[in-house]
């Protein structure tokens, strides 16, 4: 179903594809295949904005932007003030 959703998202040749947890409901192997497909499409010029909680995906992307308490951050360890 994820591959079908990606195909539908790409059929109109959009400049930007929004992907909300594209590997979230998949087993590890299938998730890796989907992510590698997105990487290949990115190399061919497709732009993706991926929303994820998966640290493996964030490590493999060209740029990571964090949203912390409604604020955009490039470095969550600096901007996240946790008081216990």
N, CA, C and O atoms as a MOPAC input file, in Angstrom:
PM7 MOZYME 1SCF
protein

 N      0.81500 1    -1.19600 1     0.00000 1
 C      0.00000 1     0.00000 1     0.00000 1
 C      0.86300 1     1.26500 1     0.00000 1
 O      0.48500 1     2.27800 1    -0.58900 1
 N      2.03500 1     1.20000 1     0.67100 1
 C      2.91500 1     2.36600 1     0.69500 1
 C      3.41600 1     2.68200 1    -0.71000 1
 O      3.48800 1     3.84900 1    -1.09700 1
 N      3.75900 1     1.65500 1    -1.47000 1
 C      4.24200 1     1.87100 1    -2.83800 1
 C      3.15100 1     2.48800 1    -3.70900 1
 O      3.43100 1     3.34500 1    -4.54700 1
 N      1.92000 1     2.05600 1    -3.51100 1
 C      0.79800 1     2.62400 1    -4.26500 1
 C      0.61200 1     4.09000 1    -3.88400 1
 O      0.37300 1     4.93200 1    -4.75000 1
 N      0.71900 1     4.39300 1    -2.60200 1
 C      0.57700 1     5.77700 1    -2.15000 1
 C      1.68200 1     6.65200 1    -2.74900 1
 O      1.42300 1     7.78700 1    -3.14900 1
 N      2.89300 1     6.13800 1    -2.81200 1
 C      4.00300 1     6.88800 1    -3.40600 1
 C      3.75300 1     7.09200 1    -4.89700 1
 O      3.96300 1     8.18600 1    -5.42200 1
 N      3.31000 1     6.05000 1    -5.56900 1
 C      3.01600 1     6.16300 1    -7.00600 1
 C      1.94700 1     7.22300 1    -7.24700 1
 O      2.07000 1     8.03400 1    -8.16500 1
 N      0.89800 1     7.21900 1    -6.42500 1
 C     -0.16200 1     8.22300 1    -6.57400 1
 C      0.37100 1     9.63100 1    -6.33400 1
 O     -0.01300 1    10.57700 1    -7.02200 1
 N      1.26200 1     9.76100 1    -5.34900 1
 C      1.82600 1    11.07000 1    -5.03800 1
 C      2.70300 1    11.58800 1    -6.17500 1
 O      2.80100 1    12.79800 1    -6.37600 1
 N      3.33700 1    10.69200 1    -6.91600 1
 C      4.27900 1    11.08900 1    -7.96200 1
 C      3.64900 1    11.23000 1    -9.34300 1
 O      4.26100 1    11.82000 1   -10.23400 1
 N      2.46600 1    10.71600 1    -9.53700 1
 C      1.87100 1    10.63800 1   -10.87800 1
 C      1.67300 1    12.00800 1   -11.53100 1
 O      1.75000 1    12.13400 1   -12.75300 1
 N      1.42200 1    13.02100 1   -10.72100 1
 C      1.19600 1    14.36400 1   -11.27200 1
 C      2.48400 1    15.18200 1   -11.34800 1
 O      2.44400 1    16.37600 1   -11.64600 1
 N      3.63400 1    14.54100 1   -11.07800 1
 C      4.94700 1    15.16800 1   -11.16200 1
 C      5.03900 1    16.43800 1   -10.30400 1
 O      5.37400 1    17.50700 1   -10.81600 1
 N      4.74300 1    16.32600 1    -8.99600 1
 C      4.79400 1    17.50300 1    -8.13000 1
 C      6.22500 1    17.94500 1    -7.85500 1
 O      7.15200 1    17.13700 1    -7.89900 1
 N      6.39900 1    19.22100 1    -7.57400 1
 C      7.71900 1    19.74600 1    -7.23900 1
 C      8.14900 1    19.28100 1    -5.85000 1
 O      9.34100 1    19.13300 1    -5.57800 1
 N      7.17700 1    19.05500 1    -4.98000 1
 C      7.44600 1    18.65800 1    -3.60200 1
 C      6.48700 1    17.54300 1    -3.21300 1
 O      5.28700 1    17.62000 1    -3.47900 1
 N      7.03300 1    16.49700 1    -2.57600 1
 C      6.20500 1    15.39700 1    -2.08600 1
 C      6.27800 1    15.40800 1    -0.56500 1
 O      7.36400 1    15.34400 1     0.01200 1
 N      5.11100 1    15.49100 1     0.08500 1
 C      5.04000 1    15.43500 1     1.53700 1
 C      4.81300 1    13.98400 1     1.94500 1
 O      3.85800 1    13.35000 1     1.49500 1
 N      5.69000 1    13.46000 1     2.79300 1
 C      5.60300 1    12.05700 1     3.20800 1
 C      5.52800 1    11.99100 1     4.73000 1
 O      6.52300 1    12.21700 1     5.41900 1
 N      4.35300 1    11.68400 1     5.24300 1
 C      4.13700 1    11.59500 1     6.68600 1
 C      4.33500 1    10.15800 1     7.13300 1
 O      3.49900 1     9.29500 1     6.86700 1
 N      5.45300 1     9.90400 1     7.82000 1
 C      5.81200 1     8.56300 1     8.30100 1
 C      5.69200 1     7.51100 1     7.19000 1
 O      4.93700 1     6.54900 1     7.33300 1
 N      6.42600 1     7.68200 1     6.08900 1
 C      6.28100 1     6.75500 1     4.95600 1
 C      6.69000 1     5.31900 1     5.26700 1
 O      6.30400 1     4.40100 1     4.54400 1
 N      7.46700 1     5.10900 1     6.33100 1
 C      7.88900 1     3.75700 1     6.67900 1
 C      7.31700 1     3.31200 1     8.02200 1
 O      7.66200 1     2.24000 1     8.51900 1
 N      6.45200 1     4.12000 1     8.60700 1
 C      5.96800 1     3.89800 1     9.96500 1
 C      5.26100 1     2.58200 1    10.21700 1
 O      5.44700 1     1.98700 1    11.27800 1
 N      4.47500 1     2.11900 1     9.30100 1
 C      3.69400 1     0.90000 1     9.53900 1
 C      4.29000 1    -0.31700 1     8.83700 1
 O      3.61100 1    -1.32900 1     8.65900 1
 N      5.53800 1    -0.22300 1     8.44500 1
 C      6.16100 1    -1.29700 1     7.66500 1
 C      7.17900 1    -2.07100 1     8.49300 1
 O      7.72300 1    -1.55400 1     9.46900 1
 N      7.42900 1    -3.31300 1     8.09500 1
 C      8.51600 1    -4.06200 1     8.71500 1
 C      9.83900 1    -3.44100 1     8.27200 1
 O      9.86800 1    -2.66600 1     7.31600 1
 N     10.91600 1    -3.77100 1     8.94700 1
 C     12.22100 1    -3.13800 1     8.69300 1
 C     12.68300 1    -3.26900 1     7.24600 1
 O     13.16400 1    -2.30200 1     6.65600 1
 N     12.53700 1    -4.45700 1     6.67600 1
 C     13.00600 1    -4.69000 1     5.31100 1
 C     12.22100 1    -3.84500 1     4.30200 1
 O     12.81400 1    -3.19200 1     3.44300 1
 N     10.90300 1    -3.85900 1     4.40500 1
 C     10.07900 1    -3.10000 1     3.47300 1
 C     10.27500 1    -1.60300 1     3.69000 1
 O     10.30100 1    -0.83600 1     2.72900 1
 N     10.41100 1    -1.18700 1     4.94000 1
 C     10.67000 1     0.21900 1     5.23400 1
 C     11.96000 1     0.70200 1     4.59900 1
 O     12.02000 1     1.80600 1     4.05700 1
 N     12.99600 1    -0.13100 1     4.66700 1
 C     14.27800 1     0.21200 1     4.04300 1
 C     14.13000 1     0.31400 1     2.53300 1
 O     14.70000 1     1.21200 1     1.91300 1
 N     13.36600 1    -0.60300 1     1.93200 1
 C     13.14500 1    -0.55700 1     0.48300 1
 C     12.43400 1     0.73900 1     0.07900 1
 O     12.81400 1     1.38200 1    -0.90000 1
 N     11.40900 1     1.11300 1     0.83400 1
 C     10.67200 1     2.35000 1     0.53400 1
 C     11.58800 1     3.55600 1     0.68600 1
 O     11.58500 1     4.44900 1    -0.16200 1
 N     12.37800 1     3.59000 1     1.76600 1
 C     13.26800 1     4.73000 1     1.97000 1
 C     14.31900 1     4.81300 1     0.86400 1
 O     14.64200 1     5.90500 1     0.39900 1
 N     14.85100 1     3.67200 1     0.44300 1
 C     15.83500 1     3.67100 1    -0.65800 1
 C     15.18800 1     4.15100 1    -1.95300 1
 O     15.83400 1     4.83000 1    -2.75100 1
 N     13.92800 1     3.80900 1    -2.16800 1
 C     13.20000 1     4.31500 1    -3.33800 1
 C     13.09500 1     5.83400 1    -3.27700 1
 O     13.31600 1     6.50800 1    -4.28300 1
 N     12.76100 1     6.38000 1    -2.10900 1
 C     12.67800 1     7.83500 1    -1.96000 1
 C     14.04300 1     8.48500 1    -2.20000 1
 O     14.13000 1     9.54500 1    -2.82100 1
 N     15.10000 1     7.84900 1    -1.70900 1
 C     16.45200 1     8.38100 1    -1.93400 1
 C     16.80500 1     8.40200 1    -3.42500 1
 O     17.37600 1     9.37600 1    -3.91400 1
 N     16.46900 1     7.34300 1    -4.13500 1
 C     16.75500 1     7.28700 1    -5.57300 1
 C     15.98100 1     8.36200 1    -6.32200 1
 O     16.52400 1     9.01700 1    -7.21200 1
 N     14.71600 1     8.54600 1    -5.96300 1
 C     13.91300 1     9.59700 1    -6.60200 1
 C     14.47200 1    10.97300 1    -6.27300 1
 O     14.42700 1    11.87600 1    -7.10800 1
 N     14.99400 1    11.14100 1    -5.07100 1
 C     15.60600 1    12.41000 1    -4.69000 1
 C     16.85600 1    12.68500 1    -5.52300 1
 O     17.08900 1    13.81900 1    -5.93900 1
 N     17.65200 1    11.66000 1    -5.76300 1
 C     18.85700 1    11.81700 1    -6.58400 1
 C     18.51000 1    12.24500 1    -8.01100 1
 O     19.31200 1    12.88400 1    -8.69200 1
 N     17.29500 1    11.88000 1    -8.45300 1
 C     16.84500 1    12.23800 1    -9.79800 1
 C     16.12800 1    13.59100 1    -9.82800 1
 O     15.56500 1    13.98300 1   -10.85100 1
 N     16.15600 1    14.30000 1    -8.69000 1
 C     15.61800 1    15.65500 1    -8.67800 1
 C     14.30700 1    15.86200 1    -7.94400 1
 O     13.82100 1    16.99000 1    -7.86500 1
 N     13.72900 1    14.80900 1    -7.40900 1
 C     12.46200 1    14.93100 1    -6.67200 1
 C     12.75800 1    15.41600 1    -5.25500 1
 O     13.69500 1    14.93600 1    -4.61800 1
 N     11.97500 1    16.35400 1    -4.76600 1
 C     12.14400 1    16.87200 1    -3.40800 1
 C     11.10800 1    16.24800 1    -2.48700 1
 O      9.92300 1    16.19100 1    -2.81600 1
 N     11.56600 1    15.77900 1    -1.33000 1
 C     10.69300 1    15.15800 1    -0.34800 1
 C     10.79800 1    15.89000 1     0.97600 1
 O     11.88900 1    16.27200 1     1.40000 1
 N      9.67700 1    16.08000 1     1.61800 1
 C      9.63600 1    16.54100 1     2.99500 1
 C      9.06100 1    15.36500 1     3.77200 1
 O      7.88800 1    15.02100 1     3.63400 1
 N      9.90900 1    14.75800 1     4.58900 1
 C      9.52500 1    13.54500 1     5.31000 1
 C      9.34200 1    13.87700 1     6.78500 1
 O     10.23400 1    14.43600 1     7.42200 1
 N      8.19300 1    13.53000 1     7.31200 1
 C      7.93300 1    13.65500 1     8.73800 1
 C      8.12500 1    12.27300 1     9.33300 1
 O      7.50100 1    11.30900 1     8.89000 1
 N      8.99800 1    12.17300 1    10.34700 1
 C      9.27900 1    10.86200 1    10.92000 1
 C      9.73400 1    10.97300 1    12.36800 1
 O     10.20700 1    12.01900 1    12.81500 1
 N      9.58100 1     9.88100 1    13.07700 1
 C     10.13600 1     9.73300 1    14.41700 1
 C     11.28900 1     8.72300 1    14.39100 1
 O     11.86500 1     8.40500 1    15.43200 1
 N     11.61700 1     8.22900 1    13.21400 1
 C     12.62400 1     7.17700 1    13.05600 1
 C     14.01500 1     7.79900 1    12.93200 1
 O     14.29800 1     8.44400 1    11.92200 1
 N     14.88500 1     7.62900 1    13.91700 1
 C     16.22700 1     8.22100 1    13.85800 1
 C     17.07800 1     7.69100 1    12.70700 1
 O     18.00200 1     8.37500 1    12.26600 1
 N     16.78600 1     6.48900 1    12.21200 1
 C     17.54800 1     5.95400 1    11.07100 1
 C     17.29900 1     6.79100 1     9.82900 1
 O     18.21000 1     7.00700 1     9.03000 1
 N     16.08100 1     7.26000 1     9.66100 1
 C     15.76500 1     8.09700 1     8.50500 1
 C     16.41200 1     9.46200 1     8.65800 1
 O     16.97900 1     9.98500 1     7.69900 1
 N     16.33800 1    10.04600 1     9.84200 1
 C     16.93300 1    11.38100 1    10.02000 1
 C     18.44000 1    11.35700 1     9.79100 1
 O     19.00900 1    12.32400 1     9.28600 1
 N     19.08200 1    10.26200 1    10.15800 1
 C     20.53500 1    10.15500 1     9.94100 1
 C     20.88700 1    10.01400 1     8.46200 1
 O     21.99600 1    10.36100 1     8.05500 1
 N     19.96200 1     9.51100 1     7.66100 1
 C     20.23900 1     9.23700 1     6.25200 1
 C     19.79300 1    10.35700 1     5.31500 1
 O     19.94300 1    10.23300 1     4.09900 1
 N     19.25300 1    11.43600 1     5.84900 1
 C     18.78900 1    12.53000 1     5.00000 1
 C     19.84800 1    13.60800 1     4.85700 1
 O     20.78000 1    13.68600 1     5.65700 1
 N     19.70000 1    14.43300 1     3.84100 1
 C     20.64400 1    15.51800 1     3.60000 1
 C     20.48400 1    16.63800 1     4.61600 1
 O     21.45600 1    17.29800 1     4.98500 1
 N     19.24800 1    16.84900 1     5.06800 1
 C     18.97500 1    17.93200 1     6.00700 1
 C     17.88300 1    17.47800 1     6.96400 1
 O     16.90100 1    16.85600 1     6.55800 1
 N     18.07000 1    17.79800 1     8.23500 1
 C     17.06300 1    17.46600 1     9.24100 1
 C     16.65000 1    18.73800 1     9.95200 1
 O     17.48800 1    19.51500 1    10.41100 1
 N     15.35700 1    18.93700 1    10.03400 1
 C     14.79000 1    20.06800 1    10.76100 1
 C     13.92200 1    19.48400 1    11.85900 1
 O     13.08200 1    18.62300 1    11.60000 1
 N     14.12100 1    19.94600 1    13.07700 1
 C     13.35300 1    19.44600 1    14.20900 1
 C     12.27400 1    20.45200 1    14.57600 1
 O     12.47000 1    21.66200 1    14.46200 1
 N     11.13800 1    19.94000 1    15.01300 1
 C     10.06100 1    20.77400 1    15.50100 1
 C      9.92800 1    20.46800 1    16.98800 1
 O      9.50700 1    19.37800 1    17.37300 1
 N     10.28800 1    21.43600 1    17.81200 1
 C     10.28500 1    21.25200 1    19.25900 1
 C      9.39500 1    22.31400 1    19.88500 1
 O      9.66300 1    23.51100 1    19.77600 1
 N      8.35700 1    21.87200 1    20.52700 1
 C      7.40000 1    22.78900 1    21.16200 1
 C      6.89800 1    23.83700 1    20.18300 1
 O      6.72600 1    25.00300 1    20.53900 1
 N      6.66400 1    23.41000 1    18.94200 1
 C      6.12800 1    24.30600 1    17.92800 1
 C      7.14900 1    25.22800 1    17.28600 1
 O      6.78700 1    26.08600 1    16.48200 1
 N      8.42100 1    25.06300 1    17.63100 1
 C      9.47400 1    25.91300 1    17.08000 1
 C     10.42500 1    25.07400 1    16.22800 1
 O     10.73600 1    23.93200 1    16.56400 1
 N     10.87900 1    25.65900 1    15.12500 1
 C     11.80300 1    24.98000 1    14.22200 1
 C     13.22400 1    25.10600 1    14.75900 1
 O     13.64300 1    26.17200 1    15.21200 1
 N     13.95800 1    23.99200 1    14.69800 1
 C     15.32900 1    23.96100 1    15.19000 1
 C     16.17600 1    23.08100 1    14.27800 1
 O     15.69400 1    22.08500 1    13.73800 1
 N     17.43500 1    23.45500 1    14.11400 1
 C     18.38600 1    22.60000 1    13.39800 1
 C     19.15400 1    21.70800 1    14.35800 1
 O     19.75300 1    20.71500 1    13.94400 1
 N     19.14000 1    22.06200 1    15.64500 1
 C     19.89200 1    21.32400 1    16.63400 1
 C     19.05900 1    21.17900 1    17.89700 1
 O     19.03400 1    22.09400 1    18.72000 1
 N     18.38500 1    20.06600 1    18.06900 1
 C     17.49300 1    19.92200 1    19.21900 1
 C     18.21900 1    19.85300 1    20.56000 1
 O     17.62600 1    20.17300 1    21.59000 1
 N     19.48000 1    19.44700 1    20.57200 1
 C     20.18800 1    19.35100 1    21.84500 1
 C     20.49500 1    20.73600 1    22.40700 1
 O     20.63800 1    20.89500 1    23.62000 1
 N     20.59700 1    21.73000 1    21.54200 1
 C     20.83500 1    23.09800 1    21.99900 1
 C     19.52600 1    23.76900 1    22.38700 1
 O     19.46600 1    24.48700 1    23.38500 1
 N     18.48200 1    23.54000 1    21.60500 1
 C     17.23100 1    24.25000 1    21.78100 1
 C     16.26200 1    23.57300 1    22.75700 1
 O     15.27400 1    24.18500 1    23.16300 1
 N     16.52100 1    22.36700 1    23.12300 1
 C     15.60900 1    21.65400 1    24.01000 1
 C     16.03900 1    21.85900 1    25.45200 1
 O     17.04000 1    21.30000 1    25.90000 1
 N     15.28300 1    22.65400 1    26.16300 1
 C     15.56800 1    22.92200 1    27.55600 1
 C     14.65000 1    22.06700 1    28.41300 1
 O     13.45900 1    22.34800 1    28.55000 1
 N     15.22300 1    21.02700 1    28.98200 1
 C     14.43300 1    20.12000 1    29.80500 1
 C     14.79700 1    20.35400 1    31.26200 1
 O     15.96100 1    20.25000 1    31.65100 1
 N     13.79500 1    20.66800 1    32.05400 1
 C     14.01200 1    20.85000 1    33.48800 1
 C     13.29400 1    19.71600 1    34.21700 1
 O     12.08900 1    19.52200 1    34.06300 1
 N     14.05700 1    18.97700 1    35.01000 1
 C     13.47000 1    17.87600 1    35.79200 1
 C     13.45400 1    18.25600 1    37.24800 1
 O     13.00200 1    17.47500 1    38.08500 1

